[in-house]
Amino acid sequence: MKELLYSIVEGLVEDKTAIKIEEDAPNEEGITVYHLHVAQNDMGRVIGKQGRIAKAIRTLMRAGAARNDMKVLLEIE
């Protein structure tokens, strides 16, 4: 899942070296939380107008997780 998130975000940002993804262990409900950090200048590119790109990334992550019988949550920081 981490590779999927990285490949999606890599195409959106200019500063690819600033991409950092942290993965938390699954909590008691089985949800794995991914924390995405990008450069401040690229934050708007990842979030998009009215959060549309962020919502699309979260949808792709949930779809990929469903194929692996996982539950994921993405936090963009």
N, CA, C, O and CB atoms as a CASP TS submission, in Angstrom:
PFRMAT TS
TARGET T0000
AUTHOR 0000-0000-0000
METHOD Language model
MODEL 1
PARENT N/A
ATOM      1  N   MET     1       0.828  -1.190   0.000  1.00  0.00           N
ATOM      2  CA  MET     1       0.000   0.000   0.000  1.00  0.00           C
ATOM      3  C   MET     1       0.871   1.252   0.000  1.00  0.00           C
ATOM      4  O   MET     1       0.531   2.264  -0.613  1.00  0.00           O
ATOM      5  CB  MET     1      -0.941  -0.001   1.208  1.00  0.00           C
ATOM      6  N   LYS     2       1.990   1.163   0.693  1.00  0.00           N
ATOM      7  CA  LYS     2       2.896   2.300   0.761  1.00  0.00           C
ATOM      8  C   LYS     2       3.437   2.631  -0.639  1.00  0.00           C
ATOM      9  O   LYS     2       3.587   3.803  -0.987  1.00  0.00           O
ATOM     10  CB  LYS     2       4.059   2.006   1.739  1.00  0.00           C
ATOM     11  N   GLU     3       3.726   1.610  -1.426  1.00  0.00           N
ATOM     12  CA  GLU     3       4.231   1.811  -2.780  1.00  0.00           C
ATOM     13  C   GLU     3       3.170   2.435  -3.675  1.00  0.00           C
ATOM     14  O   GLU     3       3.482   3.278  -4.517  1.00  0.00           O
ATOM     15  CB  GLU     3       4.704   0.486  -3.373  1.00  0.00           C
ATOM     16  N   LEU     4       1.920   2.026  -3.496  1.00  0.00           N
ATOM     17  CA  LEU     4       0.823   2.601  -4.267  1.00  0.00           C
ATOM     18  C   LEU     4       0.688   4.083  -3.973  1.00  0.00           C
ATOM     19  O   LEU     4       0.576   4.891  -4.895  1.00  0.00           O
ATOM     20  CB  LEU     4      -0.490   1.878  -3.962  1.00  0.00           C
ATOM     21  N   LEU     5       0.698   4.444  -2.712  1.00  0.00           N
ATOM     22  CA  LEU     5       0.589   5.847  -2.316  1.00  0.00           C
ATOM     23  C   LEU     5       1.756   6.651  -2.864  1.00  0.00           C
ATOM     24  O   LEU     5       1.564   7.758  -3.368  1.00  0.00           O
ATOM     25  CB  LEU     5       0.529   5.974  -0.790  1.00  0.00           C
ATOM     26  N   TYR     6       2.962   6.108  -2.772  1.00  0.00           N
ATOM     27  CA  TYR     6       4.134   6.823  -3.260  1.00  0.00           C
ATOM     28  C   TYR     6       4.043   7.064  -4.761  1.00  0.00           C
ATOM     29  O   TYR     6       4.358   8.157  -5.231  1.00  0.00           O
ATOM     30  CB  TYR     6       5.407   6.049  -2.927  1.00  0.00           C
ATOM     31  N   SER     7       3.617   6.057  -5.518  1.00  0.00           N
ATOM     32  CA  SER     7       3.540   6.214  -6.972  1.00  0.00           C
ATOM     33  C   SER     7       2.482   7.233  -7.374  1.00  0.00           C
ATOM     34  O   SER     7       2.660   7.939  -8.367  1.00  0.00           O
ATOM     35  CB  SER     7       3.243   4.874  -7.631  1.00  0.00           C
ATOM     36  N   ILE     8       1.398   7.324  -6.636  1.00  0.00           N
ATOM     37  CA  ILE     8       0.359   8.315  -6.930  1.00  0.00           C
ATOM     38  C   ILE     8       0.880   9.717  -6.659  1.00  0.00           C
ATOM     39  O   ILE     8       0.752  10.606  -7.501  1.00  0.00           O
ATOM     40  CB  ILE     8      -0.909   8.045  -6.094  1.00  0.00           C
ATOM     41  N   VAL     9       1.461   9.914  -5.495  1.00  0.00           N
ATOM     42  CA  VAL     9       1.909  11.244  -5.073  1.00  0.00           C
ATOM     43  C   VAL     9       3.105  11.699  -5.893  1.00  0.00           C
ATOM     44  O   VAL     9       3.255  12.891  -6.162  1.00  0.00           O
ATOM     45  CB  VAL     9       2.265  11.246  -3.583  1.00  0.00           C
ATOM     46  N   GLU    10       3.955  10.768  -6.291  1.00  0.00           N
ATOM     47  CA  GLU    10       5.156  11.108  -7.051  1.00  0.00           C
ATOM     48  C   GLU    10       4.816  11.838  -8.349  1.00  0.00           C
ATOM     49  O   GLU    10       5.556  12.725  -8.775  1.00  0.00           O
ATOM     50  CB  GLU    10       5.957   9.846  -7.358  1.00  0.00           C
ATOM     51  N   GLY    11       3.716  11.474  -8.969  1.00  0.00           N
ATOM     52  CA  GLY    11       3.302  12.122 -10.207  1.00  0.00           C
ATOM     53  C   GLY    11       2.702  13.498 -10.010  1.00  0.00           C
ATOM     54  O   GLY    11       2.563  14.256 -10.970  1.00  0.00           O
ATOM     55  N   LEU    12       2.346  13.831  -8.788  1.00  0.00           N
ATOM     56  CA  LEU    12       1.690  15.109  -8.518  1.00  0.00           C
ATOM     57  C   LEU    12       2.645  16.219  -8.083  1.00  0.00           C
ATOM     58  O   LEU    12       2.421  17.388  -8.398  1.00  0.00           O
ATOM     59  CB  LEU    12       0.650  14.918  -7.465  1.00  0.00           C
ATOM     60  N   VAL    13       3.698  15.863  -7.368  1.00  0.00           N
ATOM     61  CA  VAL    13       4.544  16.870  -6.729  1.00  0.00           C
ATOM     62  C   VAL    13       5.767  17.201  -7.577  1.00  0.00           C
ATOM     63  O   VAL    13       6.165  16.423  -8.444  1.00  0.00           O
ATOM     64  CB  VAL    13       4.984  16.390  -5.353  1.00  0.00           C
ATOM     65  N   GLU    14       6.353  18.361  -7.317  1.00  0.00           N
ATOM     66  CA  GLU    14       7.590  18.757  -7.985  1.00  0.00           C
ATOM     67  C   GLU    14       8.807  18.265  -7.212  1.00  0.00           C
ATOM     68  O   GLU    14       9.769  17.785  -7.812  1.00  0.00           O
ATOM     69  CB  GLU    14       7.648  20.278  -8.147  1.00  0.00           C
ATOM     70  N   ASP    15       8.775  18.380  -5.872  1.00  0.00           N
ATOM     71  CA  ASP    15       9.899  17.994  -5.032  1.00  0.00           C
ATOM     72  C   ASP    15       9.700  16.559  -4.540  1.00  0.00           C
ATOM     73  O   ASP    15       9.150  16.329  -3.463  1.00  0.00           O
ATOM     74  CB  ASP    15      10.052  18.970  -3.837  1.00  0.00           C
ATOM     75  N   LYS    16      10.158  15.599  -5.351  1.00  0.00           N
ATOM     76  CA  LYS    16       9.947  14.187  -5.024  1.00  0.00           C
ATOM     77  C   LYS    16      10.783  13.732  -3.829  1.00  0.00           C
ATOM     78  O   LYS    16      10.457  12.728  -3.196  1.00  0.00           O
ATOM     79  CB  LYS    16      10.273  13.324  -6.229  1.00  0.00           C
ATOM     80  N   THR    17      11.849  14.455  -3.516  1.00  0.00           N
ATOM     81  CA  THR    17      12.691  14.077  -2.383  1.00  0.00           C
ATOM     82  C   THR    17      12.030  14.383  -1.047  1.00  0.00           C
ATOM     83  O   THR    17      12.435  13.839  -0.020  1.00  0.00           O
ATOM     84  CB  THR    17      14.023  14.790  -2.466  1.00  0.00           C
ATOM     85  N   ALA    18      11.015  15.247  -1.045  1.00  0.00           N
ATOM     86  CA  ALA    18      10.344  15.629   0.199  1.00  0.00           C
ATOM     87  C   ALA    18       9.202  14.695   0.573  1.00  0.00           C
ATOM     88  O   ALA    18       8.587  14.872   1.625  1.00  0.00           O
ATOM     89  CB  ALA    18       9.821  17.033   0.085  1.00  0.00           C
ATOM     90  N   ILE    19       8.905  13.711  -0.260  1.00  0.00           N
ATOM     91  CA  ILE    19       7.804  12.784   0.029  1.00  0.00           C
ATOM     92  C   ILE    19       8.226  11.844   1.150  1.00  0.00           C
ATOM     93  O   ILE    19       9.232  11.142   1.042  1.00  0.00           O
ATOM     94  CB  ILE    19       7.397  11.975  -1.244  1.00  0.00           C
ATOM     95  N   LYS    20       7.449  11.839   2.221  1.00  0.00           N
ATOM     96  CA  LYS    20       7.704  10.925   3.331  1.00  0.00           C
ATOM     97  C   LYS    20       6.372  10.277   3.713  1.00  0.00           C
ATOM     98  O   LYS    20       5.365  10.960   3.901  1.00  0.00           O
ATOM     99  CB  LYS    20       8.352  11.673   4.560  1.00  0.00           C
ATOM    100  N   ILE    21       6.388   8.962   3.822  1.00  0.00           N
ATOM    101  CA  ILE    21       5.176   8.219   4.173  1.00  0.00           C
ATOM    102  C   ILE    21       5.477   7.391   5.409  1.00  0.00           C
ATOM    103  O   ILE    21       6.393   6.568   5.415  1.00  0.00           O
ATOM    104  CB  ILE    21       4.691   7.309   2.988  1.00  0.00           C
ATOM    105  N   GLU    22       4.698   7.619   6.454  1.00  0.00           N
ATOM    106  CA  GLU    22       4.828   6.846   7.689  1.00  0.00           C
ATOM    107  C   GLU    22       3.610   5.942   7.824  1.00  0.00           C
ATOM    108  O   GLU    22       2.478   6.359   7.578  1.00  0.00           O
ATOM    109  CB  GLU    22       4.971   7.783   8.934  1.00  0.00           C
ATOM    110  N   GLU    23       3.857   4.713   8.215  1.00  0.00           N
ATOM    111  CA  GLU    23       2.780   3.730   8.350  1.00  0.00           C
ATOM    112  C   GLU    23       2.668   3.312   9.810  1.00  0.00           C
ATOM    113  O   GLU    23       3.640   2.849  10.408  1.00  0.00           O
ATOM    114  CB  GLU    23       3.033   2.491   7.439  1.00  0.00           C
ATOM    115  N   ASP    24       1.483   3.477  10.378  1.00  0.00           N
ATOM    116  CA  ASP    24       1.234   3.039  11.747  1.00  0.00           C
ATOM    117  C   ASP    24       0.780   1.580  11.736  1.00  0.00           C
ATOM    118  O   ASP    24       0.243   1.090  10.743  1.00  0.00           O
ATOM    119  CB  ASP    24       0.173   3.942  12.435  1.00  0.00           C
ATOM    120  N   ALA    25       1.001   0.912  12.836  1.00  0.00           N
ATOM    121  CA  ALA    25       0.502  -0.454  12.978  1.00  0.00           C
ATOM    122  C   ALA    25      -1.021  -0.422  13.044  1.00  0.00           C
ATOM    123  O   ALA    25      -1.594   0.563  13.510  1.00  0.00           O
ATOM    124  CB  ALA    25       1.096  -1.140  14.245  1.00  0.00           C
ATOM    125  N   PRO    26      -1.683  -1.472  12.590  1.00  0.00           N
ATOM    126  CA  PRO    26      -3.156  -1.488  12.649  1.00  0.00           C
ATOM    127  C   PRO    26      -3.658  -1.323  14.081  1.00  0.00           C
ATOM    128  O   PRO    26      -3.116  -1.913  15.015  1.00  0.00           O
ATOM    129  CB  PRO    26      -3.702  -2.797  12.054  1.00  0.00           C
ATOM    130  N   ASN    27      -4.699  -0.513  14.233  1.00  0.00           N
ATOM    131  CA  ASN    27      -5.271  -0.297  15.568  1.00  0.00           C
ATOM    132  C   ASN    27      -6.229  -1.424  15.911  1.00  0.00           C
ATOM    133  O   ASN    27      -6.299  -2.419  15.190  1.00  0.00           O
ATOM    134  CB  ASN    27      -5.997   1.067  15.646  1.00  0.00           C
ATOM    135  N   GLU    28      -6.965  -1.278  16.999  1.00  0.00           N
ATOM    136  CA  GLU    28      -7.850  -2.350  17.457  1.00  0.00           C
ATOM    137  C   GLU    28      -8.979  -2.663  16.472  1.00  0.00           C
ATOM    138  O   GLU    28      -9.554  -3.752  16.508  1.00  0.00           O
ATOM    139  CB  GLU    28      -8.441  -1.979  18.792  1.00  0.00           C
ATOM    140  N   GLU    29      -9.296  -1.705  15.589  1.00  0.00           N
ATOM    141  CA  GLU    29     -10.326  -1.938  14.572  1.00  0.00           C
ATOM    142  C   GLU    29      -9.743  -2.476  13.275  1.00  0.00           C
ATOM    143  O   GLU    29     -10.478  -2.741  12.324  1.00  0.00           O
ATOM    144  CB  GLU    29     -11.085  -0.654  14.293  1.00  0.00           C
ATOM    145  N   GLY    30      -8.413  -2.641  13.230  1.00  0.00           N
ATOM    146  CA  GLY    30      -7.761  -3.165  12.042  1.00  0.00           C
ATOM    147  C   GLY    30      -7.459  -2.117  10.989  1.00  0.00           C
ATOM    148  O   GLY    30      -7.183  -2.461   9.840  1.00  0.00           O
ATOM    149  N   ILE    31      -7.506  -0.845  11.355  1.00  0.00           N
ATOM    150  CA  ILE    31      -7.268   0.237  10.405  1.00  0.00           C
ATOM    151  C   ILE    31      -5.802   0.653  10.467  1.00  0.00           C
ATOM    152  O   ILE    31      -5.280   0.977  11.533  1.00  0.00           O
ATOM    153  CB  ILE    31      -8.194   1.446  10.699  1.00  0.00           C
ATOM    154  N   THR    32      -5.154   0.638   9.317  1.00  0.00           N
ATOM    155  CA  THR    32      -3.771   1.088   9.207  1.00  0.00           C
ATOM    156  C   THR    32      -3.783   2.548   8.768  1.00  0.00           C
ATOM    157  O   THR    32      -4.420   2.892   7.772  1.00  0.00           O
ATOM    158  CB  THR    32      -2.958   0.200   8.201  1.00  0.00           C
ATOM    159  N   VAL    33      -3.087   3.402   9.499  1.00  0.00           N
ATOM    160  CA  VAL    33      -3.055   4.831   9.191  1.00  0.00           C
ATOM    161  C   VAL    33      -1.746   5.156   8.479  1.00  0.00           C
ATOM    162  O   VAL    33      -0.664   4.800   8.946  1.00  0.00           O
ATOM    163  CB  VAL    33      -3.210   5.690  10.485  1.00  0.00           C
ATOM    164  N   TYR    34      -1.864   5.836   7.343  1.00  0.00           N
ATOM    165  CA  TYR    34      -0.703   6.309   6.595  1.00  0.00           C
ATOM    166  C   TYR    34      -0.634   7.822   6.734  1.00  0.00           C
ATOM    167  O   TYR    34      -1.626   8.518   6.517  1.00  0.00           O
ATOM    168  CB  TYR    34      -0.778   5.883   5.090  1.00  0.00           C
ATOM    169  N   HIS    35       0.541   8.328   7.098  1.00  0.00           N
ATOM    170  CA  HIS    35       0.775   9.763   7.232  1.00  0.00           C
ATOM    171  C   HIS    35       1.633  10.199   6.055  1.00  0.00           C
ATOM    172  O   HIS    35       2.756   9.724   5.890  1.00  0.00           O
ATOM    173  CB  HIS    35       1.461  10.115   8.602  1.00  0.00           C
ATOM    174  N   LEU    36       1.105  11.100   5.240  1.00  0.00           N
ATOM    175  CA  LEU    36       1.815  11.582   4.063  1.00  0.00           C
ATOM    176  C   LEU    36       2.345  12.980   4.326  1.00  0.00           C
ATOM    177  O   LEU    36       1.592  13.881   4.694  1.00  0.00           O
ATOM    178  CB  LEU    36       0.898  11.572   2.822  1.00  0.00           C
ATOM    179  N   HIS    37       3.648  13.154   4.135  1.00  0.00           N
ATOM    180  CA  HIS    37       4.288  14.458   4.288  1.00  0.00           C
ATOM    181  C   HIS    37       4.880  14.845   2.938  1.00  0.00           C
ATOM    182  O   HIS    37       5.611  14.064   2.329  1.00  0.00           O
ATOM    183  CB  HIS    37       5.392  14.433   5.409  1.00  0.00           C
ATOM    184  N   VAL    38       4.563  16.055   2.468  1.00  0.00           N
ATOM    185  CA  VAL    38       5.149  16.585   1.238  1.00  0.00           C
ATOM    186  C   VAL    38       5.666  17.994   1.525  1.00  0.00           C
ATOM    187  O   VAL    38       5.391  18.562   2.582  1.00  0.00           O
ATOM    188  CB  VAL    38       4.103  16.593   0.063  1.00  0.00           C
ATOM    189  N   ALA    39       6.410  18.546   0.581  1.00  0.00           N
ATOM    190  CA  ALA    39       6.919  19.905   0.734  1.00  0.00           C
ATOM    191  C   ALA    39       5.746  20.886   0.807  1.00  0.00           C
ATOM    192  O   ALA    39       4.684  20.646   0.234  1.00  0.00           O
ATOM    193  CB  ALA    39       7.871  20.272  -0.438  1.00  0.00           C
ATOM    194  N   GLN    40       5.954  21.969   1.505  1.00  0.00           N
ATOM    195  CA  GLN    40       4.888  22.969   1.689  1.00  0.00           C
ATOM    196  C   GLN    40       4.392  23.503   0.347  1.00  0.00           C
ATOM    197  O   GLN    40       3.199  23.760   0.184  1.00  0.00           O
ATOM    198  CB  GLN    40       5.390  24.135   2.561  1.00  0.00           C
ATOM    199  N   ASN    41       5.310  23.673  -0.623  1.00  0.00           N
ATOM    200  CA  ASN    41       4.916  24.192  -1.939  1.00  0.00           C
ATOM    201  C   ASN    41       4.056  23.196  -2.718  1.00  0.00           C
ATOM    202  O   ASN    41       3.293  23.598  -3.597  1.00  0.00           O
ATOM    203  CB  ASN    41       6.156  24.544  -2.754  1.00  0.00           C
ATOM    204  N   ASP    42       4.167  21.931  -2.412  1.00  0.00           N
ATOM    205  CA  ASP    42       3.405  20.900  -3.120  1.00  0.00           C
ATOM    206  C   ASP    42       2.105  20.520  -2.419  1.00  0.00           C
ATOM    207  O   ASP    42       1.338  19.711  -2.942  1.00  0.00           O
ATOM    208  CB  ASP    42       4.254  19.671  -3.290  1.00  0.00           C
ATOM    209  N   MET    43       1.850  21.080  -1.265  1.00  0.00           N
ATOM    210  CA  MET    43       0.654  20.718  -0.501  1.00  0.00           C
ATOM    211  C   MET    43      -0.625  20.978  -1.297  1.00  0.00           C
ATOM    212  O   MET    43      -1.545  20.161  -1.274  1.00  0.00           O
ATOM    213  CB  MET    43       0.615  21.495   0.814  1.00  0.00           C
ATOM    214  N   GLY    44      -0.687  22.087  -1.983  1.00  0.00           N
ATOM    215  CA  GLY    44      -1.869  22.416  -2.783  1.00  0.00           C
ATOM    216  C   GLY    44      -2.085  21.447  -3.921  1.00  0.00           C
ATOM    217  O   GLY    44      -3.225  21.157  -4.284  1.00  0.00           O
ATOM    218  N   ARG    45      -1.007  20.945  -4.488  1.00  0.00           N
ATOM    219  CA  ARG    45      -1.118  19.973  -5.584  1.00  0.00           C
ATOM    220  C   ARG    45      -1.698  18.651  -5.092  1.00  0.00           C
ATOM    221  O   ARG    45      -2.447  17.990  -5.812  1.00  0.00           O
ATOM    222  CB  ARG    45       0.256  19.732  -6.230  1.00  0.00           C
ATOM    223  N   VAL    46      -1.353  18.270  -3.871  1.00  0.00           N
ATOM    224  CA  VAL    46      -1.816  16.999  -3.323  1.00  0.00           C
ATOM    225  C   VAL    46      -3.262  17.110  -2.844  1.00  0.00           C
ATOM    226  O   VAL    46      -4.036  16.162  -2.978  1.00  0.00           O
ATOM    227  CB  VAL    46      -0.907  16.550  -2.170  1.00  0.00           C
ATOM    228  N   ILE    47      -3.624  18.255  -2.290  1.00  0.00           N
ATOM    229  CA  ILE    47      -4.982  18.429  -1.781  1.00  0.00           C
ATOM    230  C   ILE    47      -5.951  18.770  -2.908  1.00  0.00           C
ATOM    231  O   ILE    47      -7.047  18.213  -2.959  1.00  0.00           O
ATOM    232  CB  ILE    47      -5.015  19.523  -0.712  1.00  0.00           C
ATOM    233  N   GLY    48      -5.576  19.659  -3.798  1.00  0.00           N
ATOM    234  CA  GLY    48      -6.430  20.029  -4.919  1.00  0.00           C
ATOM    235  C   GLY    48      -7.519  21.002  -4.519  1.00  0.00           C
ATOM    236  O   GLY    48      -7.691  21.315  -3.341  1.00  0.00           O
ATOM    237  N   LYS    49      -8.248  21.473  -5.508  1.00  0.00           N
ATOM    238  CA  LYS    49      -9.339  22.413  -5.253  1.00  0.00           C
ATOM    239  C   LYS    49     -10.448  21.712  -4.484  1.00  0.00           C
ATOM    240  O   LYS    49     -10.963  20.677  -4.905  1.00  0.00           O
ATOM    241  CB  LYS    49      -9.884  23.002  -6.579  1.00  0.00           C
ATOM    242  N   GLN    50     -10.798  22.288  -3.369  1.00  0.00           N
ATOM    243  CA  GLN    50     -11.841  21.780  -2.477  1.00  0.00           C
ATOM    244  C   GLN    50     -11.570  20.329  -2.055  1.00  0.00           C
ATOM    245  O   GLN    50     -12.500  19.589  -1.736  1.00  0.00           O
ATOM    246  CB  GLN    50     -13.209  21.880  -3.161  1.00  0.00           C
ATOM    247  N   GLY    51     -10.294  19.931  -2.057  1.00  0.00           N
ATOM    248  CA  GLY    51      -9.923  18.602  -1.588  1.00  0.00           C
ATOM    249  C   GLY    51     -10.233  17.472  -2.541  1.00  0.00           C
ATOM    250  O   GLY    51     -10.274  16.313  -2.128  1.00  0.00           O
ATOM    251  N   ARG    52     -10.452  17.779  -3.804  1.00  0.00           N
ATOM    252  CA  ARG    52     -10.845  16.737  -4.755  1.00  0.00           C
ATOM    253  C   ARG    52      -9.745  15.715  -5.003  1.00  0.00           C
ATOM    254  O   ARG    52     -10.020  14.517  -5.077  1.00  0.00           O
ATOM    255  CB  ARG    52     -11.247  17.365  -6.062  1.00  0.00           C
ATOM    256  N   ILE    53      -8.505  16.172  -5.133  1.00  0.00           N
ATOM    257  CA  ILE    53      -7.408  15.233  -5.388  1.00  0.00           C
ATOM    258  C   ILE    53      -7.163  14.363  -4.156  1.00  0.00           C
ATOM    259  O   ILE    53      -6.949  13.157  -4.275  1.00  0.00           O
ATOM    260  CB  ILE    53      -6.113  15.994  -5.777  1.00  0.00           C
ATOM    261  N   ALA    54      -7.194  14.977  -2.974  1.00  0.00           N
ATOM    262  CA  ALA    54      -7.010  14.214  -1.737  1.00  0.00           C
ATOM    263  C   ALA    54      -8.103  13.153  -1.597  1.00  0.00           C
ATOM    264  O   ALA    54      -7.832  12.026  -1.181  1.00  0.00           O
ATOM    265  CB  ALA    54      -7.018  15.157  -0.510  1.00  0.00           C
ATOM    266  N   LYS    55      -9.319  13.514  -1.940  1.00  0.00           N
ATOM    267  CA  LYS    55     -10.433  12.563  -1.865  1.00  0.00           C
ATOM    268  C   LYS    55     -10.228  11.415  -2.857  1.00  0.00           C
ATOM    269  O   LYS    55     -10.522  10.261  -2.545  1.00  0.00           O
ATOM    270  CB  LYS    55     -11.775  13.278  -2.146  1.00  0.00           C
ATOM    271  N   ALA    56      -9.724  11.735  -4.048  1.00  0.00           N
ATOM    272  CA  ALA    56      -9.471  10.702  -5.054  1.00  0.00           C
ATOM    273  C   ALA    56      -8.346   9.765  -4.604  1.00  0.00           C
ATOM    274  O   ALA    56      -8.427   8.555  -4.812  1.00  0.00           O
ATOM    275  CB  ALA    56      -9.115  11.348  -6.407  1.00  0.00           C
ATOM    276  N   ILE    57      -7.301  10.321  -3.988  1.00  0.00           N
ATOM    277  CA  ILE    57      -6.199   9.488  -3.488  1.00  0.00           C
ATOM    278  C   ILE    57      -6.718   8.552  -2.402  1.00  0.00           C
ATOM    279  O   ILE    57      -6.374   7.370  -2.381  1.00  0.00           O
ATOM    280  CB  ILE    57      -5.039  10.368  -2.938  1.00  0.00           C
ATOM    281  N   ARG    58      -7.541   9.076  -1.507  1.00  0.00           N
ATOM    282  CA  ARG    58      -8.097   8.240  -0.435  1.00  0.00           C
ATOM    283  C   ARG    58      -8.970   7.125  -1.007  1.00  0.00           C
ATOM    284  O   ARG    58      -8.948   6.000  -0.507  1.00  0.00           O
ATOM    285  CB  ARG    58      -8.917   9.098   0.549  1.00  0.00           C
ATOM    286  N   THR    59      -9.735   7.431  -2.052  1.00  0.00           N
ATOM    287  CA  THR    59     -10.580   6.426  -2.687  1.00  0.00           C
ATOM    288  C   THR    59      -9.735   5.314  -3.305  1.00  0.00           C
ATOM    289  O   THR    59     -10.063   4.136  -3.171  1.00  0.00           O
ATOM    290  CB  THR    59     -11.468   7.073  -3.756  1.00  0.00           C
ATOM    291  N   LEU    60      -8.650   5.685  -3.981  1.00  0.00           N
ATOM    292  CA  LEU    60      -7.759   4.684  -4.567  1.00  0.00           C
ATOM    293  C   LEU    60      -7.105   3.823  -3.492  1.00  0.00           C
ATOM    294  O   LEU    60      -6.959   2.612  -3.659  1.00  0.00           O
ATOM    295  CB  LEU    60      -6.685   5.363  -5.414  1.00  0.00           C
ATOM    296  N   MET    61      -6.717   4.450  -2.399  1.00  0.00           N
ATOM    297  CA  MET    61      -6.101   3.708  -1.299  1.00  0.00           C
ATOM    298  C   MET    61      -7.091   2.709  -0.694  1.00  0.00           C
ATOM    299  O   MET    61      -6.728   1.567  -0.414  1.00  0.00           O
ATOM    300  CB  MET    61      -5.593   4.678  -0.215  1.00  0.00           C
ATOM    301  N   ARG    62      -8.331   3.135  -0.495  1.00  0.00           N
ATOM    302  CA  ARG    62      -9.343   2.227   0.055  1.00  0.00           C
ATOM    303  C   ARG    62      -9.622   1.070  -0.899  1.00  0.00           C
ATOM    304  O   ARG    62      -9.803  -0.067  -0.464  1.00  0.00           O
ATOM    305  CB  ARG    62     -10.643   2.988   0.348  1.00  0.00           C
ATOM    306  N   ALA    63      -9.657   1.361  -2.204  1.00  0.00           N
ATOM    307  CA  ALA    63      -9.907   0.301  -3.188  1.00  0.00           C
ATOM    308  C   ALA    63      -8.762  -0.710  -3.202  1.00  0.00           C
ATOM    309  O   ALA    63      -8.996  -1.917  -3.263  1.00  0.00           O
ATOM    310  CB  ALA    63     -10.097   0.904  -4.595  1.00  0.00           C
ATOM    311  N   GLY    64      -7.537  -0.221  -3.145  1.00  0.00           N
ATOM    312  CA  GLY    64      -6.387  -1.124  -3.097  1.00  0.00           C
ATOM    313  C   GLY    64      -6.356  -1.938  -1.819  1.00  0.00           C
ATOM    314  O   GLY    64      -5.994  -3.115  -1.829  1.00  0.00           O
ATOM    315  N   ALA    65      -6.734  -1.311  -0.725  1.00  0.00           N
ATOM    316  CA  ALA    65      -6.749  -2.007   0.558  1.00  0.00           C
ATOM    317  C   ALA    65      -7.837  -3.078   0.583  1.00  0.00           C
ATOM    318  O   ALA    65      -7.640  -4.144   1.167  1.00  0.00           O
ATOM    319  CB  ALA    65      -6.962  -1.009   1.706  1.00  0.00           C
ATOM    320  N   ALA    66      -8.966  -2.811  -0.037  1.00  0.00           N
ATOM    321  CA  ALA    66     -10.063  -3.775  -0.057  1.00  0.00           C
ATOM    322  C   ALA    66      -9.657  -5.060  -0.786  1.00  0.00           C
ATOM    323  O   ALA    66     -10.111  -6.150  -0.437  1.00  0.00           O
ATOM    324  CB  ALA    66     -11.301  -3.156  -0.724  1.00  0.00           C
ATOM    325  N   ARG    67      -8.805  -4.921  -1.792  1.00  0.00           N
ATOM    326  CA  ARG    67      -8.329  -6.105  -2.520  1.00  0.00           C
ATOM    327  C   ARG    67      -7.448  -6.974  -1.644  1.00  0.00           C
ATOM    328  O   ARG    67      -7.336  -8.178  -1.874  1.00  0.00           O
ATOM    329  CB  ARG    67      -7.563  -5.691  -3.774  1.00  0.00           C
ATOM    330  N   ASN    68      -6.810  -6.363  -0.625  1.00  0.00           N
ATOM    331  CA  ASN    68      -5.932  -7.099   0.281  1.00  0.00           C
ATOM    332  C   ASN    68      -6.579  -7.353   1.637  1.00  0.00           C
ATOM    333  O   ASN    68      -5.893  -7.704   2.597  1.00  0.00           O
ATOM    334  CB  ASN    68      -4.635  -6.346   0.469  1.00  0.00           C
ATOM    335  N   ASP    69      -7.885  -7.178   1.719  1.00  0.00           N
ATOM    336  CA  ASP    69      -8.636  -7.343   2.970  1.00  0.00           C
ATOM    337  C   ASP    69      -8.054  -6.492   4.100  1.00  0.00           C
ATOM    338  O   ASP    69      -7.868  -6.962   5.222  1.00  0.00           O
ATOM    339  CB  ASP    69      -8.648  -8.816   3.385  1.00  0.00           C
ATOM    340  N   MET    70      -7.774  -5.235   3.776  1.00  0.00           N
ATOM    341  CA  MET    70      -7.246  -4.290   4.754  1.00  0.00           C
ATOM    342  C   MET    70      -8.182  -3.094   4.854  1.00  0.00           C
ATOM    343  O   MET    70      -9.061  -2.899   4.014  1.00  0.00           O
ATOM    344  CB  MET    70      -5.812  -3.836   4.372  1.00  0.00           C
ATOM    345  N   LYS    71      -7.977  -2.303   5.889  1.00  0.00           N
ATOM    346  CA  LYS    71      -8.661  -1.024   6.045  1.00  0.00           C
ATOM    347  C   LYS    71      -7.577   0.030   6.236  1.00  0.00           C
ATOM    348  O   LYS    71      -6.674  -0.142   7.055  1.00  0.00           O
ATOM    349  CB  LYS    71      -9.683  -1.041   7.258  1.00  0.00           C
ATOM    350  N   VAL    72      -7.667   1.115   5.480  1.00  0.00           N
ATOM    351  CA  VAL    72      -6.634   2.139   5.574  1.00  0.00           C
ATOM    352  C   VAL    72      -7.265   3.515   5.764  1.00  0.00           C
ATOM    353  O   VAL    72      -8.424   3.750   5.424  1.00  0.00           O
ATOM    354  CB  VAL    72      -5.745   2.125   4.319  1.00  0.00           C
ATOM    355  N   LEU    73      -6.457   4.413   6.320  1.00  0.00           N
ATOM    356  CA  LEU    73      -6.830   5.800   6.511  1.00  0.00           C
ATOM    357  C   LEU    73      -5.635   6.630   6.112  1.00  0.00           C
ATOM    358  O   LEU    73      -4.515   6.340   6.534  1.00  0.00           O
ATOM    359  CB  LEU    73      -7.272   6.093   7.981  1.00  0.00           C
ATOM    360  N   LEU    74      -5.846   7.665   5.301  1.00  0.00           N
ATOM    361  CA  LEU    74      -4.749   8.518   4.858  1.00  0.00           C
ATOM    362  C   LEU    74      -4.872   9.892   5.493  1.00  0.00           C
ATOM    363  O   LEU    74      -5.918  10.536   5.414  1.00  0.00           O
ATOM    364  CB  LEU    74      -4.729   8.633   3.324  1.00  0.00           C
ATOM    365  N   GLU    75      -3.792  10.332   6.121  1.00  0.00           N
ATOM    366  CA  GLU    75      -3.727  11.670   6.678  1.00  0.00           C
ATOM    367  C   GLU    75      -2.644  12.428   5.940  1.00  0.00           C
ATOM    368  O   GLU    75      -1.498  11.983   5.870  1.00  0.00           O
ATOM    369  CB  GLU    75      -3.454  11.641   8.209  1.00  0.00           C
ATOM    370  N   ILE    76      -3.008  13.574   5.392  1.00  0.00           N
ATOM    371  CA  ILE    76      -2.057  14.408   4.666  1.00  0.00           C
ATOM    372  C   ILE    76      -1.619  15.522   5.596  1.00  0.00           C
ATOM    373  O   ILE    76      -2.435  16.320   6.057  1.00  0.00           O
ATOM    374  CB  ILE    76      -2.676  14.981   3.347  1.00  0.00           C
ATOM    375  N   GLU    77      -0.319  15.568   5.868  1.00  0.00           N
ATOM    376  CA  GLU    77       0.198  16.530   6.827  1.00  0.00           C
ATOM    377  C   GLU    77       1.243  17.398   6.185  1.00  0.00           C
ATOM    378  O   GLU    77       1.802  18.279   6.839  1.00  0.00           O
ATOM    379  CB  GLU    77       0.773  15.829   8.044  1.00  0.00           C
TER
END
